[in-house]
Amino acid sequence: MKFYFYILWISLFIIKSEAQTQLKLMSYNLLGYPSATGTDRKDELRYILNSYQPDIFMACEVENATGADEILNYCLGTQDYESSYFTYNHSGSYRLQQMIYYNKHKFELINETYLVTYIRDINHYTLKLRANSSSDALYIDVYVGHLKAGNYNNDPQVREDMVNVLINDLNNIPNGHYVIFAGDFNLYSSNESAYQNLINPNNAVVFNDPVDRSGNWHNNINFKDLVTQSTHAVSENNFVGGGLDDRFDFILLSDNLMNSPALHYVPGSYAAYGNNGTCFNKAINSSYCQGSTYDSTLRQHLYNMSDHLPVVLRLETPLTLDIEDLSSTTEFTLEEGNLIHSELHILSGEKQQLSVMIYNTAGQLMLQQKKYMIGDAVNVSGWASGMYYLYLQTNKTQQIIKFVKTD
């Protein structure tokens, strides 16, 4: 009996030591939400957001408070999310605005303000990570911007001028804060002064492009997996046409987000969401855009929603988050009980997605599914008989279930 409890303790220790909290970010130009296309797009956006479930959602081109509230109340849900306040643009005559939405169980919004530029605000939000210990408090300053569009006359110069307003504000960032700059940058090349100024090593905060792939991004097949605009081949109803051939949308990260053990970028997690890398110069819902990562249903929703694709990435921290205010009391069970022959099915009171890991008594990871859906079958038919530990995790709760694999 003592040996059994020793093995159980070792197994749980291994599970805990490998557990990391991942934070998912998404930046998305919503194309004049909600009314620009003349169609009701709230269900499209709800599907897209639910498919990724961002912890920080940074939005461009929100038209008004009605649209901002609809994103929070219908597309995301107030049970898990809160948002910044909507204010009309303070820069020039452009009325569309940026917004931020965040998982309220993981973040607290400490401050929000804006930078005035020649054409559009750059919005500045300070988030605090809800860590269990006050000594572990982490702060993230998030800037969300929509730089000047176009590649004619003084368009690149205006983009540079807007970026320089941001760079000047970086001198006010407290030491130790992490910094993100995201949005629709309308950049055509890494040689543009706006981009080069952002990554200048002499800045108070130096930004990094997580994919670190320089070059001429416009209409260049070498960047087919990074392009985000346009999701439409033909221009109509305010959707810009031309197919996917521009990398306009970005999430840039400060130096410490690239290398800090307390909070850092997950390598390989940056992506143009919905882009399988097979869609260069095509509409996102084209049959040519098929791939193993993003299915046709998601791509159709992206096509209907905006002429941009979202950009996503993940951050990771070893810190334990303060989740005492969470209301979920979900308990998971196995449909088959605790004696499993070939398959197991995880059940709960609601249909949801969770992360699943199974360890044997030696602490070896036997299976990991980061996107398991309640009710799906988990095949263990080829495993040796004996006891296993099923570790389940959502953004709200964790649970361990013991089961015995039988012949």
RACORUR-V397220 format. One record per backbone hydrogen bond with DSSP energy under -0.5 kcal/mol. NH is the residue of the N-H (numbers start at 1). CO is the residue of the C=O. Records with the same first field share a line. If there is no record, write none. Layout:
NH->CO / CO
This chain:
5->1
6->2
7->3
8->4
9->5
10->6
11->7
12->8
13->9
14->10
15->11
16->12
17->13
18->14
19->15 / 16
21->317
22->20
23->315
25->313
26->56
27->311
28->58
30->28 / 60
33->61
36->32
38->35
41->39
45->41
46->42
47->43
48->44
49->45
50->46
51->47
52->48
53->49
55->24
56->24
57->101
58->26 / 56
59->57 / 99
60->28
62->97
63->33 / 61
68->64
69->65
70->66
71->67
72->68
73->69
74->70
75->70
76->71
77->72
80->77
81->77
82->102
84->100
89->95
92->90
94->91 / 119
97->62
99->59
101->57
102->82
103->55
104->80 / 102
105->80
106->103
107->103
108->128
110->108 / 126
111->126
113->124
115->122
122->115
123->121 / 144
124->113
125->142
126->111
127->125 / 140
128->108
129->138
130->106
131->129
132->320
136->133
137->134
140->127
141->178
142->125 / 140
143->141 / 180
144->123
145->182
146->121
147->184
155->152
158->154
159->155
160->156
161->157
162->158
163->159
164->160
165->161
166->162
167->163
168->164
169->165
170->166
171->168
172->169
173->170
177->174
178->139
180->141
181->252
182->143
183->250
184->145
185->183 / 248
186->248
190->215
192->189
196->192
197->193
198->194
199->195
200->197
203->200
207->198 / 205
208->253
210->208 / 251
212->209
214->212
217->188 / 215
218->188
219->245
220->217
221->219
223->220
224->221
226->223
227->223
228->246
229->246
230->307
231->307
232->240
236->239
239->236
240->238
242->233
243->232
244->279 / 282
245->229 / 243
246->229
248->246
250->183
252->181
253->208
254->179
255->206
257->254
258->254 / 255
259->255
260->256
264->316
265->257
266->314
267->265
269->266
271->312
272->225
273->271 / 310
275->272
276->274
281->244
282->279
284->231
286->283
289->286
290->287
299->295
300->296
301->297
302->298
303->299
304->300
305->301
306->302
309->228
311->27
312->271
313->25
315->23
316->264
317->21
318->261
322->130
323->321
326->323
333->347
335->345
337->334
339->336
340->338 / 404
344->378
346->376
347->333
352->350
354->372
355->393
356->369
357->391
358->367
359->389
360->364
361->387
363->360
366->358 / 364
367->358
369->356
372->354 / 369
374->352
375->346
376->373
378->344
379->377
380->342 / 378
381->342
383->380
386->405
388->403
389->359
390->388 / 401
391->357 / 389
392->390 / 399
393->355
394->397
399->392
401->390
403->388
404->338
405->386 / 403
406->340 / 404
